[in-house]
């Protein structure tokens, strides 16, 4: 069972993702509302996968990805954003993300993306 850390400033999105992932036998080990919390929890929980929102207060997802990758270059991080623009996808991948999921979620795509890691 893969352990997942969900990072998003919107509680509704975190709950939606958690419910979806648990249905497909992922274990949600933690939730964070911004990049600073994400880095702290990543160090503590050592999840297999991180889902990371792009736009958040205090520290955005792109900056958090870079910092997590500095801690663990093998970290598997999937960016999650309503901004499905090509430039944002490229920035996320350049920052070290392993994939990109666009809101609103397509459940099959989310599960397929995480299973592919």
C-alpha positions, 0 to 999 in steps of 0.5 A: 500500500503506497503512502501519500501526503496530500498538499493543498490549501483547500480542505475540500480538495484534500478531502476529495483526494483522500476519499478517492485515494483510499478507495483505491488502497492508497494510505493517506498518511498526512495532509498539509495546507501549504508548502512549509507544512508539506516539507515538515511532514515530508521529513516526518512521514516519508511518504511514497508519493506527494500530491502538491497543489501549485498555488498556496499561501506562504510557500507555493507548490513549485518552491516546495517541490524544489525543497523536497527534492533537495531533501530526497532527490528520489521523491515522487511528487505529482502537481495538482492544479486548476491551471492546466496550462502548458507553461505550468506543467513545464515549470512543475516538471522542471522543478522536479515533479513526476507528473501533473494532474488537473482539477477538476479531477478525473478519478481514473487519471488520478489513480493511473498517474499515482500507480505509474510512479 
